[in-house]
Amino acid sequence: MPPAGLDNLKHIVVLMMENRSFDHMLGGLMKQNPKINGLTGQESNPDTNGTKVFVQPNAKFQGQLDHDPDHHFPGVDLQIFGTTQQGAGRVANMQGFIKSYATQDTSTDQSHGIMAYFTPNQLPVLTRLATEYAVFNGWFSSIPGPTICNRAFAHYGTSFGNVDMNLFYVQDPIVSIYERMIQGGHTAKIYYYDQQSSTMEIVNLLKNQPQVFGSYSQFVADCNGNTLPDYCFIEPCYNDHPGPGGGQILASDQHPDHNVKEGERLIANTYNAIRTNPQLWETTALLVVYDEHGGIYDHVVPPNCDPNFPDGHTATADKTGTGVAFNFDRLGIRVPAILISPYIPRGTVIPGTEDPNGLVFEHACIPGTVTSFFLQNYDNRTAREKNSKNFLTPLTDTLRPDDDCWVFDL
Amino acid sequence: MKKKYKLVQKVPKTPKSAYNHGRFISSLIEHQIKHFHEVEKSLAKAGEPVTDISKIKTELHASRYLQKMTARLHPQGAEKPKKAAKPKKASVAAKRKPKAKAKTGKRKRK
């Protein structure tokens, strides 16, 4: 018998934010809860003068990372290995973050900003959710690279051999999780914020499958009207622009250098839309996750992928930009990931690589879990996705009382 | 909130100064524009002009182009403009400035 939390589950909602590492957003929580694999304060990187620079709780909501930190494949390779030299024998040591940022015309002081992290009280929404529900110590981006290829893993379980911002992989037989769901008699939707922000990486899907899309205001209406699809994926607002009939719409993706507070408000609003509908609250699991680390420091070395369950693609040396091909055998840098449901006990921490029995998650787990839950035996996907960990395991038999679950006042 | 909840967390507002639609676009938005441009080219009839995306420099420029393209691909996603806020003392204002139009309410969404 599955636990009641799974037995009652009808909707899975994923909200994917942009470009912040685990330690940057949640690393400060380790002082409150030692089970959270965050920062001790002793983690450091050398700067370009060789000076050891320690992590500092001085992250700013905006203005600190206005040179968008490099997070393309060669830049992330430098961040992980601390050197641009390739070849056997080099060791992943997470010592190249300042070196990488210093290549972007930043001053020495600016380059140190890549080691900054937020204190828990600066991020009341993310902190509240991480401490009230389940936080994953070991959720990694799927590729040590940028947004588009990482988001592709969340939609398709693979990036079809891409490690960059390329999008055009429509020839591949693997279909998106949305198309799978609809073909299987279920409902699924991608909610982009609005037309001015639009969708990020799935223009092909927008062109060919427009029926799977909706706007964020439609998401809120669907929550209020009990018409939420079985599975949905929410995209934040990616740019600042005028609102309809006046006003100002702020980017809420938290991509540097957009204001982090507005992303907090989007997360809170999304949570509230589910939380304040009792029918939805007890039947929905909400995953808040970031697509990649955005070039910002994290101390955990990304693990290798299981060679028994390959992605099946290779990025050639000219595509990676490092001079060496990539076989999709290493994950990207760790990102924040929080699973929310009233069936999750307060303070749940899912151990990661710091624990010999820990679990490693990545974005292929999103279509992997959704497919397994709603469609069960579905074969047309990569071995890597099929073998990915199920992120719904924190759901238990016990429903927390309504008075035991928080609501945000926006 | 209609219902009273026991555990309520206040969320700070984002400062108005955070807004800057004149901000230069990031590499991410630049690629988003390129992807939409490929779609635009694929949909264009022979001889039909397409957008010169080299002129898209700021987030405002980007948002206008994205709206145009998204409306074409997904017209169902259009937001209805909010109704203009009613002036509190419309009759007085009308006497003072008979030709003045009511200003649109500047409320931040969400």
Interface residues (C-beta under 8 A of the other chain):
Chain A: E18 F61 Q62 D68 P124 V125 R128 P146 T147 I148 M165 L167 F168 Y192 D194 Q195 Q196 S197 S198 T199 M200 E201 V203 N204 L206 K207 P210 F213 G214 S215 S217 Q218 Y238 N239 D240 H241 P242 G243 P244 G245 G246 G247 Q248 I249 L250 A251 H255 D257 H258 N259 K261 E262 E264 R265 L266 A268 N269 T276 D403 D404 C405 W406 V407 F408 D409 L410
Chain B: M1 K3 Y5 K6 L7 V8 Q9 K10 V11 P12 K13 T14 P15 K16 A18 Y19 N20 H21 R23 I25 S26 S27 L28 I29 H31 Q32 H35 F36 E38 V39 S42 E59 L60 A62 S63 R64 L66 Q67 M69 T70 A71 L73 H74 Q76 G77 A78 E79 K80 P81 K82 K83 A84 T104 G105 K106 R107 K108 R109 K110
